[in-house]
């Protein structure tokens, strides 16, 4: 079961948390009145995709550990 924790926490620390921190920071800035440039909008989209990829890789890691 240690491997399951490693799979979940590894993907959480590497992929999901940094992307969520960026997304929450950009949301805070837009609520404060900042308009996002086209590059920043692409970065927001990329980070949303990174969260999804992190969940998929974490799920794959858990599946592999339990198999």
HUCORQUI-V15905 format. One record per residue. BURIAL is b if it has 16 or more other C-alpha atoms within 10 Angstrom, else e. Layout:
burial=BURIAL
burial=BURIAL
This chain:
burial=e
burial=e
burial=e
burial=b
burial=e
burial=e
burial=b
burial=b
burial=e
burial=b
burial=b
burial=b
burial=e
burial=e
burial=b
burial=b
burial=e
burial=e
burial=b
burial=b
burial=e
burial=e
burial=b
burial=e
burial=e
burial=b
burial=e
burial=e
burial=e
burial=e
burial=e
burial=e
burial=e
burial=e
burial=e
burial=e
burial=e
burial=e
burial=e
burial=e
burial=e
burial=e
burial=b
burial=b
burial=e
burial=e
burial=b
burial=b
burial=e
burial=b
burial=b
burial=e
burial=e
burial=b
burial=b
burial=e
burial=b
burial=b
burial=b
burial=e
burial=b
burial=b
burial=e
burial=e
burial=e
burial=e
burial=e
